[in-house]
């Protein structure tokens, strides 16, 4: 028999999965005008929020995706001159992925769309609720890493 805590957790999992699907659809709709997909949006965001770029395995960890999937998308984005591979002073075989000059412009354009969207979506949600939700999601991520 399921305890109420297990039922709540499973409901949370299903809700997060549904939210993930909705966020992917929102991301695709939001970034379509910028000729991006949600997958590119996520990679650009992860790199832009890092201080000195990330390795492909680092991006994969941040996004919770396989290294191979991230490698495929970064290779295409390098070909499209949105990203650049740079030497990594900390690891000879694992290059850093950074935004190119064009990638920086894409990120600025992305922020012009993303920021109003984020403000609008969270307008009626208190910051304390967002902080609590973020703490819970980060705790759960740590349990599964």
C-alpha positions in Angstrom: 0.0 0.0 0.0 1.3 3.5 -0.9 1.8 5.9 1.9 0.6 9.5 1.3 4.2 10.6 1.0 4.9 8.1 -1.8 1.7 9.2 -3.6 2.7 12.8 -3.3 6.2 12.1 -4.6 4.9 10.1 -7.6 2.4 12.9 -8.3 5.3 15.4 -8.1 7.3 13.2 -10.6 4.4 13.1 -13.0 3.8 16.8 -12.7 7.5 17.6 -13.3 7.5 15.3 -16.4 4.4 17.2 -17.7 6.1 20.5 -16.9 9.2 19.4 -18.8 7.0 18.7 -21.8 5.3 22.0 -21.5 8.6 23.9 -21.1 10.0 22.2 -24.2 7.0 23.3 -26.2 7.3 26.9 -24.7 11.0 26.9 -25.5 10.4 25.9 -29.1 7.7 28.5 -29.5 9.8 31.2 -27.9 13.0 30.5 -29.8 11.5 29.7 -33.2 11.8 33.4 -34.3 15.4 33.2 -33.4 15.9 30.1 -35.5 16.7 28.0 -32.4 15.3 24.9 -30.8 14.8 24.3 -27.1 17.9 22.0 -27.2 20.0 24.9 -28.5 18.4 27.2 -26.0 19.4 24.9 -23.1 23.0 24.6 -24.3 23.4 28.3 -24.9 21.9 29.0 -21.5 24.2 26.5 -19.7 27.3 28.0 -21.4 26.2 31.6 -20.9 25.7 31.0 -17.2 29.2 29.5 -16.8 32.1 31.8 -16.2 34.7 30.3 -18.5 32.8 27.9 -20.7 32.0 24.2 -20.0 33.3 20.9 -21.3 30.8 18.7 -23.2 30.5 16.4 -20.2 30.0 19.5 -18.0 27.1 20.7 -20.2 25.7 17.2 -20.1 25.8 17.2 -16.3 24.1 20.6 -16.0 21.4 19.6 -18.4 21.0 16.0 -17.3 21.6 14.6 -20.7 24.0 12.1 -22.2 27.5 13.3 -23.3 26.8 11.9 -26.8 23.6 14.0 -27.2 25.4 17.1 -26.1 28.4 16.4 -28.3 26.1 16.1 -31.4 24.4 19.4 -30.7 27.6 21.3 -29.8 29.3 20.0 -33.0 26.4 21.4 -35.1 26.4 24.7 -33.2 30.1 25.0 -33.8 29.6 24.4 -37.5 26.9 27.1 -37.4 29.4 29.4 -35.6 27.3 29.9 -32.5 29.7 28.0 -30.3 33.5 27.6 -30.3 35.8 24.9 -29.0 38.7 26.2 -27.0 41.7 24.6 -25.4 41.1 23.6 -21.8 44.0 24.5 -19.5 42.7 22.0 -16.9 42.3 19.0 -19.3 44.1 18.4 -22.6 41.5 16.1 -24.1 38.3 17.8 -23.0 37.9 21.1 -24.8 35.9 24.0 -23.4 32.7 25.0 -25.2 32.2 28.8 -25.3 29.8 31.2 -27.1 31.3 32.7 -30.2 30.8 36.4 -31.0 27.7 35.4 -33.0 26.6 33.1 -30.1 26.8 36.1 -27.7 24.5 38.0 -30.0 22.1 35.1 -30.1 22.2 34.9 -26.3 21.4 38.7 -26.1 18.5 38.2 -28.5 17.4 35.1 -26.5 17.4 37.1 -23.3 15.2 39.8 -25.0 12.6 37.1 -25.5 13.2 34.9 -22.4 13.3 37.6 -19.8 9.8 39.0 -20.5 8.5 35.4 -20.7 9.9 34.5 -17.3 8.5 37.7 -15.8 5.1 37.1 -17.2 5.0 33.4 -16.2 6.0 34.2 -12.6 4.0 37.4 -12.1 1.5 35.8 -9.7 4.0 33.4 -8.0 5.7 34.7 -4.8 9.5 34.6 -4.9 9.4 32.5 -1.7 7.5 29.8 -3.5 9.9 29.8 -6.4 12.8 29.5 -3.9 11.2 26.6 -2.1 10.5 24.8 -5.4 14.0 25.4 -6.6 15.5 24.0 -3.3 13.3 20.9 -3.6 14.2 20.3 -7.2 17.9 20.7 -6.5 17.7 18.3 -3.6 16.0 15.7 -5.8 18.6 16.2 -8.5 21.4 15.6 -6.0 19.7 12.3 -5.0 19.7 11.1 -8.6 23.2 12.2 -9.5 
